[in-house]
Amino acid sequence: MLKRRFGKGPETCYVNGDEEKIYIFMRNFITPAEEVLLGNKQWEIAIHFRTAIIEAVIKEFSFEISKTLDQSYTNFYHDWNYEKNTGMILLVNGKANVEERLPLGTKNGILAMIDKIGSHFHKRPENLTILKYAPSICIIEADGIMAPLENLVYQMGNMNLLNRYSESAKKGYFEHKLSLEDVFNRIIEDIFIMWDYQNDKSFLVFTFRKEM
């Protein structure tokens, strides 16, 4: 689907998940057109271009996978790290369960660190939930995370400003990579932030280096 829409598909694509969520990691996805835009520092145009096409692809993909798995995935999110040439797509059905397999001490340590670091870049969320914790990935949902000013910017439709803000927050998490690796006890390869502005929530996704 990506190749048909973009004229180029990712070199690497991993799909995983369960009944509540599906996540798709991609590497080396940038098209020649995006390379030109990024080379001319037209980052916002590149984001608009990719968002418009990827949302059409995801709608088609979610319909097909819902038929295949007999499970509806009603919400989808995506984020792209152009510098690392990586991307993540997340599909959820609105019933994502809390990760129960983590020891309480480990879970509390992770959430406390996320809350502490995130408070430097955005409003403290009303609730943090670990939706997925595996050797290769951690997905954290933050509810009630938008400040009144962010909500106003969203209502005004200024997505360029919100995208810039999200990139700034993501860089902030990268700057605290070592502290995060201490609580995860894993080496972080990538970080993605996906926003659901309409429902005042975000998804913070960490991918980890495979253990040798």
KADA-V63440 format. One record per helix or strand of 3 or more residues. SS is the DSSP state (helix for helix, strand for strand). FROM is the first residue (numbers start at 1). TO is the last residue. If there is no record, write none. Layout:
ss=SS from=FROM to=TO
ss=SS from=FROM to=TO
//
This chain:
ss=helix from=2 to=6
ss=strand from=12 to=17
ss=strand from=21 to=27
ss=helix from=32 to=39
ss=helix from=43 to=69
ss=strand from=75 to=81
ss=strand from=86 to=92
ss=helix from=104 to=118
ss=strand from=127 to=134
ss=strand from=137 to=143
ss=helix from=148 to=155
ss=helix from=159 to=175
ss=helix from=177 to=184
ss=strand from=188 to=196
ss=helix from=197 to=199
ss=strand from=201 to=208
//
